[in-house]
Amino acid sequence: MSILHVENLTKTYRSGGRDLTVLHGVNFTLEPGDTFSIVGPSGSGKTTLLGLCAGLDRASSGSVYLNDIRLDTLSEDQRAAVRNEHVGFIFQNFQLLPTLTALENVMVPLELRGERGAQKAAQALLDRVGLGQRGHHYPTQLSGGEQQRVSLARAFANRPKLLFADEPTGNLDADTSETVVDLLFELNREAGTTLVLVTHDLELAARTQRVIRIRGGAVVDQFVNE
Amino acid sequence: MDSPRIRPVPRPRSGTSWLFRMAWRDSRRSRQRLLLFMSAIVLGIAALVAINSFGDNLARSIDGQARELLGADLTLSWTRTPSRRTVQLARTMGRSRSYEVSFPSLVSIPKTGGVRLAQVKGLEGGFPFYGTWEVEPLAAVQTFRQASGRVALVDDALLVQLGAQPGDSVRVGTLSFLIAGRVLKTPGQAAITTTVAPTVFIPNKYLNQTGLLQRGSRIAYKYYYQFPTTTDVGAYIKTISGRLDKEGVNYDTVTARKQQTGRSFADLTKYLSLVAFVALLLGCVGVASAVQLYVKEKIASVAILRTLGASGRQALLIYLIQTALMGLLGAAIGAVLGSAVQLVLPRVFSDFLPVAVETSLSGVAIASGIGTGLLISVLFSLLPLLAIRNVSPLRTLRTSYEDDLSGRDPLRWLVYLLVLGFIVGFSYWQTRSLTLALGFTGGMAVAFGALTGLGLGLIWLVRRFFPASWSYTWRQSLANLYRPNNQTLILVTAVGLGAFLISTLYLTQGLLLNRVELSASGKQPNMVLFDIQNEQLAGVRSLVAQQKLPVLEQVPVVTMRLATINGLTPEAIRKDTSLKIPDWAMMREYRVTYRDSLISSEKLTAGKVPYQANGLPYISFEKAYLDRMHLKIGDTLTFNVQGAPVQTIVGGTREVEWNRVQPNFLVVFPSGVLEQAPQFHVLMTRVPSNEVSAVLQRELVSRFPNVSAIDLGLVLKTIDEILDQISFVIRFMALFSILTGLLVLASSVIISKYQRLRESVLLRTLGASRNQILRITALEYGLLGMLAALAGILLSLLGTWALAQFVFEVTFRPDLAPLAIVAAVVTTLTILIGVFNSREVLVRPPLEVLRNDA
C-alpha cells in the first residue's frame, strides 16, 4: 500500500493570455516511512509539485492519491479535512499564526480535529523541540530558528502520515539550519512519518532515501541515496 | 501500478467552541483596532436608543399626564352657536365647568406703545382642573379666578416682545387690564405655540365691554368640564356625539387627546429615529471599509489555517464572530451612551412638548438598539468577510498568489439584498409606511451613490490632470489619494455626508425664509388688516391714507356653511356610503369672497370664472379642494349664509398660489349675490418701516379695536424663530452623523497607519525630513477633507436647488459665504484628525520599524 501516488501530474497556468505548463506528466509513488527529496533550480516546478501532492492546489490533469484518497476530485474543504487528518507542513518562512502564542500555534491542528487534551500534547511537543519554556511567546518574540522549531512541533502535532517540508532551512543561518534539520529527521524517524522535502540544497537532499530532480517542470532524474 | 483503493474523506471534527476560542485568540493583538472600527456604530446606536427611549418615555408621560393635556375630563367647543338644547346641556354638564371665549385681536401695552396680534381668551371658572398653570406670581391665578377687578394673565412671550411686565396694563379692545401675572405654561400647551399665538387671558365677564365681540369676528367658544371620578366620560360622550356632530360641536376627551398627542409625537420620534439611522448607516459603511482592510491583513493567517485543515466556512466564522462580538460591544456601548443622551433630550425638545417628560431607562429601546447594532454590523462586515471563504492555502507557498480573490461571488449579491432588505425593513418598522421606507432607502442610496460618484470623479480628475510639474510634497500627497488601499472613497462618503447634512440644513432654512422674504419684498403688501366691518371700511381706509400708505387690495369676506350637496343633507350624505364626500367638507366654515374675475395668484383650470346665469350663481372652486371633496363642475351646492340659503352651481375650477401674501380663497362667488350679506373686509397695505407699522397699529387699536392686523415683519421673525428651534433639534440629531463621520475618518487613518508607517520609514530612509512627511500628511488630509466637503456641499446645493425649483417654486440664490466656512471647518478638522492620528508615523525612528518588519 502506497502513502502517496502521483500519476501523470500536469499543471498549466494561464498567464498573459498564454498557457504556461509548469509541470509535465510527473509520476512517482512513496511507501510509508520513505524520506524523499524533490530538488531542482528556482522556477523548476518543485514547489508546485509539493502544493499538488499536499492537496493545496488542483492539477490540470493527472491524479494524486494521498493515503489512498484521490485528491483531484475533492473540493477545497474536503482537501482541507484530508490535510488536517494526514498531512503536516513545514515552510521556508515558518507560517506561524502571528496572533497566536507558540503553544496555541501547535494546538491548532489538534483542535481542528476536535481532540481533547490538545494543550498537554502541544506542550509535550514544545518540550520535545526544546521550547517548553517559550510556549507563551508570540512568533515575533522568537528567533527564526525558534519559530521553525515551533513549526516542527506543529507539523507533528496531528501525527501525520506525510510531512511536506518546503525549503525548511531557506531562512536560517548555517548553525541553526543544522539543528533544525537534525530535529526534523529525528522526529520523523520517531514518528515513522513519510517525509517529502523540497530543497535546492543537495547536501540536505542527500539525507533522504530517494531524490527526484526536476527541471522545466519535468522529472529529469531520480535516484536512491546509498 | 494498480489504482489504489479509495478511502473515505475524513470529516472536520472541531466544534463551535473552537471557533469562539480562535476568534478570541486571533483578536488579542488587534482588539484595539477592532474596537476602533466598531466605535463607528456607537454613535448611530446611541442616537437610535436615545430617540426611541425618549419616544417611550414621552408616550409614558403622555399616558400618565393625560388629564393635564386637556386640563379637564372633557371639552366642548364651537364657532357656530348650536341649538338652544345643546347650549343648555353645555351649561349644565359635569361637576365643575369652565367657560372660555377666544378670538384673535390686536392688544397693546399703553406704557411702551407696543402692539401685537394676540389670542384673547375670556375665561371663567376653575380651569385648569388638572395640571398646574405655571404663572408668576403664583397668587395671580387666584386673583384672576376671583375676577373681582380687571386683571389679565399674559403669556411670557408677549410680555417679552412688548417690553411689559406684571404690574403694567394691557389694552384689549376698549378696556385696560392690570397684568396680574406672567403665564409660563398652560396645561397641554407646548411653549412653541405661544411664539405663534401668544395669549392674553381676561375674566370672561369683561369680554362684552371690550367691544370686540362683533359680527365677523372669528370667535371660538369652549367649555372645560370636570366629572366625578366615577363617571365614564367616554361612554357618556357616545350618547350625545351624534347630536354634537350634527350641530358642528367639537368634543375632546382625555382618551382622544392622549391618542392624538401620542400619535403626533410617535410620528416625530419615528422621523427623528430615521435621522439617527443615517448616522448608523454611515458608521456601518465605515465598518465595512475597515473590515475590508482588516481582511486584507488577515489573508496570510487564513491561508495558514486553511493549510492546517480549516474549512472556508470555519475561517469565515472565526472573523465573523470577531466582528459580531465587537458589533455587540459597540452596540452595548452605544445603548449606554444613548440612555445617557436621552436624559438631555427633554431639554432639546422642551419647546415642543405638551407634558413634562419623566426619563427612565427603556428596556425595549435598549434591546432593539443592541439588536439593530449587532445585525447591521454583521451584515456590513459580511460583505468584505465573504472573501475569506475563497482564500487559497496555496498562499502559504506563494505570497504573490492572488487568483483566489478576484472571482465573482454570488453570495455577495445575497448580502447586498439582505442589507437593502434590512434598511427598508428597519425604516418601515420605524415609520410604518412602506412608501416612506422605500423613499428613505432610495434617498439614502442616491446620497451615498452620489457621494461615491463624486468621490470617484474627483479621484479621476486628480489622476487625469495630475500636476507633474508641482513640488514633490504636493505630488506625493496627491498620489496618495489614489494609491492602492486608499481610503479616499470611504472618507469622501463619511465626511461628505456630514458636510451634506450641515449645508442642507442651512440652505433649506435659508430657502424657507427667502420664500417668505421674497413675498414681502418689492411692492407686495406686508400688512394685512382684517375683521373690518362694513361700517368701519371708510374709516380704516382714511386712517391708512392719513399715514400716507397705499391700499393695495381690499377684499370682502362672507362666512357660510354648506347646507346641501346635490340636494342631499349632511346626514343623507353620511348615510350613503357610495358617496365619498368627506365629513369635514360639510362641517367646516367657508370664508368666501365675490368677484367676476381671477386675480394674479389664480389660474383657470376648467370651466369658467365666477358668473351668473338664469338667476343662479356659478361659483369657482380651488381645483385640489374640489377633487378632495369628490365633486365636479355642474354639481349643485346650497350654502347657509348666516341663516339664508343660497343655491349655487360649481361653474369652474382654479389653481391657487397659496404662498402669495394676499387673501386667497377656496370658493369665489360671482358679484351681485353676496353684497347684502353680513360681511367683513380684509385690506392690504405696505408699511415702509417698523415705526410706521407700530403707529398704524396703535391708531387701529384706539379707533377700531376689533380690527386686527398681521405684520408680515413679525410673521417673518416668528417663522425664523420657529425654524431656528426646529433646526436646532434636527442639528442635534445630525450631530450624531457628523461625529460618526469624524470617527470613521479617525479610525480609517489609524487602520491605514501601518501601511503609512512603512512608507514613511522608506521615505525617511531615502532622506525625507520629518517636516516633509508632516507636510505630505497634512496636504493629503487637507485635500481629502476639501474633496469631501466640496462633494457634500455640491450635493446639498443640487438637492436644495431641486427643492427650490420643484417644490417651493422660487429662485435659488444660496449665500455662499457660510458654505465656504463649512468647507473650511471640515477641511481643518480632517487635517487635524489626520495628522493627530498619524503622529506615530512621524515620531517612530526608522530603524525600530525596520527591525519590527524583519
Interface residues (C-beta under 8 A of the other chain):
Chain A: M1 S2 H5 T29 T47 L50 G51 L56 D57 Y65 N67 D68 I69 R70 L74 E76 D77 Q78 A80 A81 V82 R83 N84 E85 H86 F89 F91 Q95 L96 L97 P98 T99 L100 E104 V108 P109 E111 L112 R113 G114 Y138 T140 R154 N158 D166
Chain B: M1 P4 R5 I6 R7 P8 V9 P10 R11 P12 R13 S14 G15 W18 R21 M22 R25 D26 S27 R28 R29 S30 A300 S301 I304 L305 R306 T307 L308 G309 A310 S311 G312 R313 Q314 S392 P393 L394 T396 L397 R398 N852
